[in-house]
Amino acid sequence: MRIRYQLLLGFMVVIAAGFFVLTRWTLKDIRPQALKATEESLADTSVVLASYLETQIHDGTIDAKELPVIFDKAESRRFSAQIYELRKTQIAMRVYVTDDKGVVLFDSDGGRDVGKDYSDWNDVSRTLEGRYGARATRSDPSDIYSTVLYVAAPVYAGDRIAGVVSVGKPVQSVKLFITRASEEIMAAGLVACLAAILVSFLVSTWITRPIRRLTDYAAAVRDGRRTALPALGRSEVGELGAAFEEMRDALEGKRYIEQYVQTLTHEIKSPLSSIQGAAELLREDMPAEDRDRFLANILAESARIKRLVERMLELASLESRKGLAQVEDLDLAEITREVLDGLAPVASRRGIALDSRVEDAVRVKGERFLLRQAMVNVLQNALDFTPPGGRIEVTAGVRDTRAFWSVKDTGPGIPDFAVGKVFDRFYSLRRPETGTKSTGLGLAIAREVATLHGGDVALENDPGGGARATLRLPVHEA
């Protein structure tokens, strides 16, 4: 499983578990808190009623004869109170009064339990003992909302407790508030959980994005593609990326040197053998014309080695670069004129016609020197393979949002065995006119220049005969 999904799954499990525990604890605590608030209000009511009954004591006995009239009037009273979600139209409260023995003197429930002994009920017995008296009685053991809370207060006759007044309220009256609060808490918890999961997704994406970039960079290095180290910040991933870059440079440098030493050794072996053979022959007596011929051979092969080394250093410099340095806004038409003017004498000497059809205002971003050098290499390759009296056509324009620069010659074309090798370092075909090979680095340099500019170069046989080289670059909108 990907790290991104592992992080996301871990966040989701922790968040879901946390919200589950928090929501469960909150829901479990709602009912007790509601009952506490109800009990607190009952305590106030019982004290108020006890204070009223203390004004109705005669000869040390509670006179509760006015209470039935008061409660009958209250129960028959019509009112409408909109308490948030609850519309209240009648009172929901039971009050009973006992004497100092716990015998009921008044019961607001139609006088149902008048005369009964309530001295065993906690609210009455505790209050008669001078303690806080309260009880909760459930009519249906399986239904929490069938509970009725009772809170009692003592009725004093001087310093003596003359009786008890107990006020009861059914929990059913607060059920609506508890249910609504529970629903809102569950909805809020669900929304918060989803929001936290979304944030977790974004955080996991933010954490793993540098890792994804580093993975793509490693894959590009593995595949041999030229790519720059992405921006990874200053975190541990950034340090890892920097270590990867240093390792890449070290490995590529080692492999680069090995490849070049091997290739250079192979390429120089032939001219060195020619030079050595000619030098050995020069030690013998021979006609002056043969001596001149062998000396000319030594000079030619020495020049070939020099050109090979110079072009190899040029290519090595390009391959070691990771980006452009002096970037300018360049006009392909202008650079094309410079290249054609520079090679016109060579073409004229061999009787090769140079034609150009370049669109105006084809602009690219890049280094003028490098692009010009790449164009010279491509055009020089076309000149080498175009026979005297032939024709080379240079075109440039914009196609599919990319600029192109194309060179079409009338030479023999590319042999089938060489189609996939023409851009390889040191690979060269014999020139039709001289029968010699070049350094095999000109097209390789052109490819490196194209890659540095975010483009590419291709060389293929044209359906109309000859070969066509095409350099493609990103268009720059001024």
C-alpha positions in Angstrom: 0.0 0.0 0.0 1.3 3.5 -0.9 2.5 5.7 2.0 -0.2 8.3 1.0 -3.0 5.8 1.6 -1.3 4.4 4.7 -1.2 7.9 6.2 -4.8 8.6 5.1 -6.0 5.3 6.6 -4.1 5.9 9.8 -5.5 9.5 10.1 -9.0 8.2 9.4 -8.8 5.4 12.0 -7.5 7.7 14.7 -10.0 10.5 13.9 -12.9 8.1 13.6 -12.0 6.5 16.9 -11.5 9.8 18.6 -14.8 11.2 17.3 -16.6 8.0 18.3 -15.3 8.1 21.8 -16.0 11.9 22.2 -19.5 11.6 20.7 -20.4 8.6 22.8 -19.1 10.3 25.9 -20.9 13.5 25.1 -24.2 11.7 24.4 -23.8 9.6 27.5 -23.3 12.8 29.5 -26.3 14.8 28.1 -29.0 13.0 30.1 -27.3 13.3 33.5 -26.6 17.0 32.8 -30.3 17.5 31.9 -31.4 15.7 35.0 -29.0 17.8 37.1 -30.5 21.0 35.7 -34.0 19.6 36.4 -33.1 18.7 39.9 -31.7 22.1 40.6 -34.9 23.8 39.5 -36.9 21.4 41.6 -34.8 22.3 44.6 -35.6 26.0 44.1 -39.4 25.2 43.7 -39.5 23.0 46.8 -37.8 25.7 49.0 -40.3 28.3 47.7 -43.3 26.1 48.5 -41.8 25.2 51.9 -41.5 28.9 52.7 -45.1 29.4 51.7 -46.3 26.5 53.9 -44.4 27.9 56.9 -46.8 30.8 56.8 -49.7 28.4 56.9 -48.7 26.6 60.2 -51.2 26.7 63.0 -50.5 25.2 66.4 -47.4 23.5 65.0 -49.4 21.8 62.3 -49.2 22.4 58.5 -52.5 23.8 57.1 -52.6 22.7 53.5 -56.2 23.3 52.7 -55.5 26.2 50.2 -53.1 24.1 48.1 -55.8 22.1 46.3 -57.5 25.3 45.2 -54.2 26.7 43.9 -53.1 23.6 42.0 -56.6 23.0 40.6 -56.5 26.5 39.3 -53.0 26.0 37.9 -53.9 22.8 36.1 -57.0 24.3 34.6 -55.1 27.3 33.4 -54.6 27.5 29.7 -51.3 29.0 28.4 -48.9 28.5 25.5 -45.1 28.7 26.0 -42.8 28.1 23.0 -39.6 26.8 24.7 -37.3 26.3 21.8 -38.6 23.2 20.1 -41.2 22.5 22.8 -44.7 24.1 22.9 -45.9 23.8 26.5 -49.6 24.2 27.2 -50.0 22.7 30.7 -47.9 22.1 33.9 -46.1 18.8 34.4 -45.3 18.7 38.1 -46.5 16.8 41.2 -46.4 18.1 44.7 -47.2 16.4 47.9 -46.9 17.5 51.6 -46.4 15.3 54.6 -46.5 15.9 58.3 -43.6 15.2 60.6 -44.4 11.5 60.6 -44.3 11.2 56.8 -48.1 10.9 56.4 -49.3 12.6 53.2 -51.4 15.7 54.0 -51.7 16.9 50.3 -51.2 15.3 46.9 -51.6 17.5 43.8 -52.4 14.3 41.8 -56.1 14.6 42.7 -55.4 13.8 46.3 -54.5 10.2 45.3 -52.2 9.3 48.1 -53.5 11.6 50.9 -53.2 9.7 54.2 -50.6 7.3 53.0 -47.3 6.8 54.9 -44.4 8.2 52.8 -41.8 8.0 55.6 -39.9 5.2 53.8 -39.3 7.3 50.6 -35.8 8.8 50.4 -37.0 12.3 49.7 -39.2 12.3 52.8 -37.1 10.3 55.2 -33.9 12.1 54.5 -35.5 15.5 54.8 -37.1 14.6 58.1 -33.6 13.6 59.3 -32.4 17.1 58.4 -30.5 16.0 55.3 -31.0 16.7 51.6 -33.8 14.5 50.4 -34.3 13.5 46.7 -35.3 10.4 44.8 -35.9 9.1 41.3 -38.7 6.6 40.7 -39.1 4.8 37.4 -42.6 3.4 36.6 -41.3 1.3 33.8 -37.9 -0.3 34.7 -37.0 -0.6 31.0 -37.7 3.0 30.1 -35.4 5.7 31.4 -37.8 8.4 30.4 -40.6 7.0 32.8 -38.5 8.3 35.7 -39.9 11.0 37.9 -37.5 13.1 40.0 -38.5 14.3 43.4 -36.7 16.9 45.5 -38.0 17.7 49.0 -37.6 20.6 51.4 -38.4 20.8 55.2 -41.2 22.9 56.5 -40.2 24.4 59.8 -42.3 25.4 62.7 -39.7 27.4 64.7 -36.7 25.1 65.1 -38.7 21.9 64.6 -39.4 20.2 61.3 -43.2 20.2 61.0 -43.4 18.4 57.7 -42.0 18.0 54.2 -43.0 19.4 50.8 -41.7 17.3 47.8 -41.8 18.5 44.2 -41.6 15.9 41.4 -41.1 16.3 37.7 -41.2 13.6 35.0 -38.0 13.2 32.9 -40.3 12.8 29.9 -40.6 16.6 29.8 -36.9 17.0 29.0 -36.8 14.1 26.5 -37.4 16.3 23.5 -34.4 18.5 24.5 -32.2 15.5 25.1 -33.2 13.9 21.8 -32.7 17.1 19.8 -29.3 17.8 21.5 -28.2 14.2 20.8 -29.2 14.5 17.1 -27.3 17.8 16.8 -24.2 16.4 18.5 -24.2 13.3 16.2 -24.7 15.5 13.1 -22.0 17.9 14.2 -19.7 14.9 15.0 -20.3 13.4 11.6 -19.6 16.7 9.8 -16.5 17.3 11.9 -15.4 13.7 11.2 -15.8 14.2 7.4 -14.1 17.5 7.6 -11.2 16.0 9.5 -11.0 13.2 6.9 -10.8 15.7 4.2 -8.1 17.6 6.0 -6.3 14.3 6.5 -6.5 13.6 2.8 -5.0 17.1 2.0 -2.3 16.6 4.7 -1.4 13.2 3.4 -1.2 14.6 -0.1 0.9 17.5 1.1 3.2 15.1 2.9 3.6 12.6 0.1 3.8 15.0 -2.8 7.6 15.6 -2.3 8.0 11.8 -2.1 6.1 11.4 -5.4 8.3 14.0 -7.0 11.4 12.3 -5.8 10.1 9.0 -7.1 9.5 10.5 -10.5 12.9 12.0 -10.5 14.5 8.6 -9.5 12.5 6.9 -12.3 13.8 9.5 -14.8 17.4 9.0 -13.7 16.9 5.2 -14.0 15.6 5.6 -17.6 18.4 7.9 -18.5 16.3 11.0 -19.1 17.7 14.4 -18.5 15.8 15.9 -15.6 16.4 18.4 -12.8 15.9 17.7 -9.1 12.4 19.0 -8.2 11.9 21.5 -5.4 11.5 19.4 -2.3 11.8 22.1 0.4 14.1 21.8 3.5 12.5 18.8 5.1 14.0 15.3 5.4 12.7 14.6 1.9 14.6 17.6 0.6 17.8 16.3 2.2 17.1 12.9 0.7 16.6 14.5 -2.7 19.9 16.4 -2.4 21.7 13.1 -1.4 20.1 11.4 -4.5 21.4 14.3 -6.7 24.9 14.0 -5.3 24.8 10.2 -5.8 23.5 10.6 -9.3 26.3 13.1 -10.1 28.9 10.7 -8.7 27.6 7.7 -10.6 27.1 9.5 -13.8 30.5 11.1 -13.6 32.1 7.7 -13.1 30.1 6.1 -15.8 30.6 9.1 -18.1 34.4 8.9 -17.7 34.4 5.2 -18.3 32.3 5.5 -21.5 34.3 8.3 -22.9 37.7 6.7 -22.2 36.5 3.5 -23.9 35.0 5.4 -26.9 37.9 7.8 -27.2 40.4 4.9 -27.0 38.5 3.1 -29.8 38.2 6.2 -32.0 41.8 7.3 -31.6 43.2 3.8 -32.2 42.8 4.0 -36.0 44.4 7.4 -36.6 47.2 6.6 -34.2 47.9 3.4 -36.0 48.1 5.3 -39.3 50.4 7.9 -37.7 52.6 5.2 -36.3 52.8 3.2 -39.6 53.6 6.4 -41.5 56.3 7.4 -39.0 57.9 4.0 -39.2 58.0 4.1 -43.0 59.5 7.6 -42.9 62.6 6.1 -41.2 63.4 4.3 -44.4 64.8 5.8 -47.6 62.0 6.5 -50.0 61.3 8.9 -52.9 60.4 12.5 -51.9 56.9 12.2 -53.3 56.2 9.2 -51.0 57.7 11.0 -48.1 55.4 14.0 -48.7 52.4 11.6 -49.0 53.2 10.0 -45.6 53.8 13.4 -43.9 50.5 14.6 -45.3 48.8 11.5 -43.8 50.4 12.1 -40.4 49.2 15.7 -40.5 45.7 14.7 -41.6 45.3 12.0 -38.9 46.7 14.4 -36.3 44.1 17.0 -37.3 41.4 14.3 -37.1 42.5 13.5 -33.5 42.4 17.2 -32.6 38.9 17.6 -34.1 37.8 14.6 -32.2 39.1 15.8 -28.9 37.7 19.3 -29.4 34.2 18.0 -30.3 34.3 15.5 -27.5 35.1 18.3 -25.0 32.2 20.4 -26.5 29.8 17.5 -26.1 31.0 16.7 -22.6 30.4 20.3 -21.6 26.8 20.2 -22.9 26.0 16.8 -21.3 27.3 18.0 -17.9 24.9 21.0 -17.9 21.5 20.8 -16.2 20.0 23.9 -17.7 20.4 27.0 -19.8 22.5 29.9 -18.7 22.1 33.0 -20.9 18.5 32.7 -22.0 17.3 35.1 -24.7 14.2 35.8 -26.8 15.4 34.5 -30.1 14.1 34.8 -33.7 14.6 31.6 -35.7 14.5 33.5 -39.0 17.4 35.7 -37.9 19.5 32.8 -36.7 18.8 30.9 -39.9 20.1 33.7 -42.0 23.3 33.8 -40.0 23.8 30.0 -40.4 23.1 30.1 -44.2 25.4 33.1 -44.7 28.2 31.2 -42.8 27.9 28.0 -44.9 27.1 29.7 -48.2 30.7 29.7 -49.4 31.0 25.9 -48.8 27.7 25.2 -50.6 28.7 27.5 -53.5 32.1 25.8 -53.9 30.4 22.5 -54.3 27.6 23.8 -56.5 24.9 23.1 -53.9 21.9 25.4 -53.9 20.6 26.7 -50.5 16.9 27.6 -50.4 15.0 28.9 -47.3 11.4 29.4 -46.5 11.2 30.7 -43.0 8.1 32.2 -41.4 8.4 35.5 -39.7 8.0 36.0 -36.0 8.9 32.4 -35.0 10.4 33.0 -31.6 11.9 30.7 -29.0 13.6 31.0 -25.6 17.2 29.8 -25.5 20.9 30.4 -25.8 21.8 31.9 -29.2 25.3 30.3 -29.4 24.0 26.8 -28.7 21.1 26.9 -31.0 23.3 28.4 -33.8 25.8 25.6 -33.2 23.1 22.9 -33.4 21.8 24.4 -36.7 25.3 24.5 -38.1 25.9 20.9 -37.2 22.6 19.7 -38.8 23.2 21.8 -42.0 26.8 20.8 -42.2 25.7 17.1 -42.1 23.3 17.8 -44.9 26.1 19.4 -47.0 28.4 16.4 -46.4 25.8 14.0 -47.9 24.4 16.2 -50.7 26.2 15.5 -54.1 27.6 18.4 -56.1 24.8 20.2 -58.0 22.3 19.1 -55.4 19.9 21.2 -53.4 19.2 21.9 -49.7 15.9 23.4 -48.5 15.6 25.0 -45.0 12.2 25.7 -43.6 10.9 27.0 -40.3 7.6 27.8 -38.7 5.1 26.8 -36.1 3.1 23.6 -36.0 0.9 22.3 -33.2 2.1 25.0 -30.8 5.8 24.1 -31.3 8.4 25.8 -33.5 10.2 23.6 -36.0 13.4 24.1 -38.1 13.8 21.6 -40.9 16.6 20.8 -43.3 15.8 18.7 -46.5 18.7 17.5 -48.7 18.9 15.6 -52.0 21.5 13.1 -50.9 21.3 9.3 -50.8 19.3 9.2 -47.6 20.0 7.1 -44.5 20.8 3.4 -44.9 18.4 1.1 -43.0 21.1 -0.2 -40.7 22.0 3.4 -39.6 18.5 4.8 -39.0 18.6 4.3 -35.2 22.2 5.2 -34.7 22.7 8.6 -36.4 22.5 10.4 -33.1 24.9 8.1 -31.2 28.2 9.5 -30.1 31.1 8.8 -32.5 28.8 7.1 -35.0 29.5 8.3 -38.5 28.9 7.2 -42.1 31.4 7.7 -44.9 30.9 10.9 -46.9 30.0 10.1 -50.6 32.4 12.7 -51.9 35.5 11.9 -49.8 34.9 8.4 -48.5 35.9 9.6 -45.0 34.0 9.7 -41.7 33.5 12.7 -39.5 34.0 12.7 -35.7 30.4 11.4 -35.3 29.7 14.1 -32.6 27.9 16.8 -34.6 24.4 15.3 -34.5 25.0 14.2 -30.9 25.7 17.8 -30.0 22.6 19.0 -31.8 20.5 16.5 -29.8 22.0 17.7 -26.5 21.2 21.3 -27.4 17.6 20.4 -28.3 17.2 18.6 -25.0 18.5 21.5 -23.0 16.0 23.8 -24.7 13.1 21.4 -24.0 12.8 20.2 -27.5 14.0 17.3 -29.7 15.7 16.6 -33.1 15.0 13.9 -35.6 16.6 12.7 -38.8 14.7 10.5 -41.2 14.4 9.6 -44.9 12.1 11.9 -46.8 9.4 10.2 -49.0 10.5 12.4 -51.9 14.1 11.3 -51.6 17.1 12.4 -49.5 17.0 12.9 -45.8 15.2 15.5 -43.6 16.4 16.7 -40.2 13.9 18.5 -38.0 14.6 20.5 -34.8 11.5 21.1 -32.6 11.4 23.7 -29.8 8.8 25.2 -27.5 7.3 28.4 -28.9 7.8 31.6 -26.9 4.9 34.0 -26.9 6.2 37.5 -26.6 
